[in-house]
Amino acid sequence: MKIKPIELADGLEWAGGIRGGTLITLRSDGRPQSSDVHHAVVDNTIVFSVLPTRAKVYNIERDPRVVYHVSHEGSYVSFDATADVSPIATETHGPAMDILIDAYRAAAKKEHPDWDEFREAMVREQRRVIIVKPTKVVGLINPVWR
């Protein structure tokens, strides 16, 4: 049985139906650092919010090369990618907040019950969004999904 390579679009579509994955970044000494996160797939990118003091933020700002891995019920995809970190949300309205709101809507698949509360929490926590831009995918998606 020959295994067909996964197309990037198929991998992203499948990952979009799974809630969580593992982000792998590079520490300053080159060793990998992994973080489990809840994500959303938006416009061929993988997005999630993050607190500004997390290791993954520092690692990406120093070296944007990442791997994002998603597995579920015997299927998995592993994306080679680069990542960016959005600006810190310092005001309740503005570009940084728009990115956070878009990421929330995509991940939650619904509207927040109190956007004013959300906006204030994002500013208080100085939240940011990590945007993973996949360039290649490997893995195995269970044929039942297709």
KEGU-395232 format. One record per residue (C-alpha): residue in three letters; x, y, z. Coordinates in nm, 2 decimals, always signed. Example, Ala and Ser with C-alpha at 12.3 -4.5 7.8 and 13.67 -1.06 7.14 Angstrom:
BEGIN
rec code:ala east:+1.23 north:-0.45 up:+0.78
rec code:ser east:+1.37 north:-0.11 up:+0.71
This chain:
BEGIN
rec code:met east:+0.00 north:+0.00 up:+0.00
rec code:lys east:+0.15 north:+0.33 up:-0.11
rec code:ile east:+0.08 north:+0.63 up:+0.12
rec code:lys east:-0.02 north:+0.94 up:-0.06
rec code:pro east:+0.16 north:+1.26 up:+0.06
rec code:ile east:-0.06 north:+1.51 up:+0.24
rec code:glu east:-0.13 north:+1.84 up:+0.06
rec code:leu east:-0.08 north:+2.15 up:+0.27
rec code:ala east:-0.45 north:+2.26 up:+0.22
rec code:asp east:-0.57 north:+1.91 up:+0.34
rec code:gly east:-0.35 north:+1.92 up:+0.64
rec code:leu east:-0.48 north:+2.27 up:+0.74
rec code:glu east:-0.84 north:+2.17 up:+0.68
rec code:trp east:-0.80 north:+1.86 up:+0.90
rec code:ala east:-0.61 north:+2.06 up:+1.17
rec code:gly east:-0.89 north:+2.32 up:+1.17
rec code:gly east:-1.13 north:+2.06 up:+1.30
rec code:ile east:-0.91 north:+1.97 up:+1.59
rec code:arg east:-0.89 north:+2.21 up:+1.89
rec code:gly east:-0.53 north:+2.17 up:+2.01
rec code:gly east:-0.18 north:+2.11 up:+1.90
rec code:thr east:+0.18 north:+2.14 up:+2.00
rec code:leu east:+0.40 north:+2.43 up:+1.90
rec code:ile east:+0.77 north:+2.35 up:+1.89
rec code:thr east:+1.01 north:+2.64 up:+1.90
rec code:leu east:+1.39 north:+2.66 up:+1.93
rec code:arg east:+1.56 north:+2.77 up:+2.25
rec code:ser east:+1.87 north:+2.99 up:+2.23
rec code:asp east:+2.09 north:+2.69 up:+2.26
rec code:gly east:+1.91 north:+2.51 up:+1.97
rec code:arg east:+1.72 north:+2.26 up:+2.18
rec code:pro east:+1.35 north:+2.23 up:+2.11
rec code:gln east:+1.08 north:+2.37 up:+2.34
rec code:ser east:+0.73 north:+2.25 up:+2.31
rec code:ser east:+0.40 north:+2.41 up:+2.42
rec code:asp east:+0.05 north:+2.26 up:+2.40
rec code:val east:-0.20 north:+2.52 up:+2.28
rec code:his east:-0.56 north:+2.56 up:+2.16
rec code:his east:-0.56 north:+2.69 up:+1.80
rec code:ala east:-0.77 north:+2.80 up:+1.51
rec code:val east:-0.69 north:+2.79 up:+1.14
rec code:val east:-0.75 north:+3.12 up:+0.97
rec code:asp east:-0.66 north:+3.20 up:+0.61
rec code:asn east:-0.40 north:+2.92 up:+0.58
rec code:thr east:-0.24 north:+3.02 up:+0.91
rec code:ile east:-0.27 north:+2.87 up:+1.26
rec code:val east:-0.34 north:+3.12 up:+1.53
rec code:phe east:-0.37 north:+3.13 up:+1.91
rec code:ser east:-0.34 north:+3.39 up:+2.19
rec code:val east:-0.05 north:+3.39 up:+2.43
rec code:leu east:+0.07 north:+3.57 up:+2.74
rec code:pro east:+0.37 north:+3.79 up:+2.66
rec code:thr east:+0.62 north:+3.63 up:+2.90
rec code:arg east:+0.60 north:+3.27 up:+2.77
rec code:ala east:+0.91 north:+3.11 up:+2.64
rec code:lys east:+0.75 north:+3.05 up:+2.30
rec code:val east:+0.72 north:+3.42 up:+2.25
rec code:tyr east:+1.09 north:+3.49 up:+2.32
rec code:asn east:+1.19 north:+3.19 up:+2.11
rec code:ile east:+0.99 north:+3.30 up:+1.80
rec code:glu east:+1.11 north:+3.66 up:+1.83
rec code:arg east:+1.46 north:+3.53 up:+1.82
rec code:asp east:+1.41 north:+3.25 up:+1.56
rec code:pro east:+1.08 north:+3.23 up:+1.37
rec code:arg east:+1.13 north:+2.87 up:+1.26
rec code:val east:+0.87 north:+2.64 up:+1.42
rec code:val east:+0.70 north:+2.31 up:+1.39
rec code:tyr east:+0.33 north:+2.28 up:+1.47
rec code:his east:+0.21 north:+1.93 up:+1.54
rec code:val east:-0.15 north:+1.81 up:+1.56
rec code:ser east:-0.26 north:+1.46 up:+1.64
rec code:his east:-0.60 north:+1.30 up:+1.70
rec code:glu east:-0.74 north:+0.95 up:+1.70
rec code:gly east:-0.46 north:+0.79 up:+1.50
rec code:ser east:-0.41 north:+1.07 up:+1.26
rec code:tyr east:-0.14 north:+1.34 up:+1.27
rec code:val east:+0.01 north:+1.63 up:+1.08
rec code:ser east:+0.33 north:+1.81 up:+1.14
rec code:phe east:+0.37 north:+2.15 up:+0.98
rec code:asp east:+0.71 north:+2.31 up:+0.91
rec code:ala east:+0.65 north:+2.68 up:+0.94
rec code:thr east:+0.76 north:+3.03 up:+1.04
rec code:ala east:+0.58 north:+3.23 up:+1.31
rec code:asp east:+0.52 north:+3.59 up:+1.40
rec code:val east:+0.40 north:+3.74 up:+1.72
rec code:ser east:+0.14 north:+4.02 up:+1.71
rec code:pro east:+0.20 north:+4.34 up:+1.91
rec code:ile east:+0.08 north:+4.35 up:+2.27
rec code:ala east:-0.27 north:+4.47 up:+2.32
rec code:thr east:-0.23 north:+4.80 up:+2.50
rec code:glu east:-0.57 north:+4.95 up:+2.42
rec code:thr east:-0.92 north:+4.81 up:+2.40
rec code:his east:-0.96 north:+4.92 up:+2.03
rec code:gly east:-0.69 north:+4.91 up:+1.76
rec code:pro east:-0.50 north:+4.67 up:+1.53
rec code:ala east:-0.36 north:+4.44 up:+1.81
rec code:met east:-0.71 north:+4.40 up:+1.96
rec code:asp east:-0.86 north:+4.32 up:+1.62
rec code:ile east:-0.61 north:+4.04 up:+1.58
rec code:leu east:-0.70 north:+3.90 up:+1.92
rec code:ile east:-1.08 north:+3.92 up:+1.85
rec code:asp east:-1.03 north:+3.75 up:+1.52
rec code:ala east:-0.83 north:+3.47 up:+1.68
rec code:tyr east:-1.09 north:+3.43 up:+1.96
rec code:arg east:-1.38 north:+3.41 up:+1.71
rec code:ala east:-1.20 north:+3.15 up:+1.50
rec code:ala east:-1.10 north:+2.93 up:+1.80
rec code:ala east:-1.43 north:+2.96 up:+1.99
rec code:lys east:-1.64 north:+2.95 up:+1.67
rec code:lys east:-1.88 north:+3.20 up:+1.84
rec code:glu east:-1.90 north:+3.55 up:+1.96
rec code:his east:-1.78 north:+3.64 up:+2.31
rec code:pro east:-2.07 north:+3.71 up:+2.56
rec code:asp east:-1.91 north:+4.04 up:+2.67
rec code:trp east:-1.67 north:+4.20 up:+2.43
rec code:asp east:-1.60 north:+4.49 up:+2.67
rec code:glu east:-1.49 north:+4.24 up:+2.93
rec code:phe east:-1.28 north:+4.05 up:+2.67
rec code:arg east:-1.11 north:+4.37 up:+2.56
rec code:glu east:-1.02 north:+4.47 up:+2.91
rec code:ala east:-0.89 north:+4.13 up:+3.00
rec code:met east:-0.67 north:+4.12 up:+2.68
rec code:val east:-0.52 north:+4.46 up:+2.77
rec code:arg east:-0.47 north:+4.37 up:+3.14
rec code:glu east:-0.30 north:+4.04 up:+3.05
rec code:gln east:-0.10 north:+4.21 up:+2.76
rec code:arg east:-0.21 north:+3.93 up:+2.53
rec code:arg east:-0.06 north:+3.87 up:+2.19
rec code:val east:-0.14 north:+3.63 up:+1.91
rec code:ile east:+0.11 north:+3.38 up:+1.76
rec code:ile east:+0.05 north:+3.34 up:+1.38
rec code:val east:+0.20 north:+3.02 up:+1.24
rec code:lys east:+0.25 north:+3.02 up:+0.86
rec code:pro east:+0.29 north:+2.66 up:+0.74
rec code:thr east:+0.52 north:+2.60 up:+0.44
rec code:lys east:+0.52 north:+2.22 up:+0.43
rec code:val east:+0.33 north:+1.93 up:+0.60
rec code:val east:+0.40 north:+1.56 up:+0.67
rec code:gly east:+0.17 north:+1.32 up:+0.84
rec code:leu east:-0.10 north:+1.06 up:+0.81
rec code:ile east:-0.47 north:+1.14 up:+0.81
rec code:asn east:-0.70 north:+0.85 up:+0.87
rec code:pro east:-0.89 north:+0.78 up:+0.55
rec code:val east:-1.22 north:+0.80 up:+0.74
rec code:trp east:-1.17 north:+1.17 up:+0.76
rec code:arg east:-1.13 north:+1.21 up:+0.39
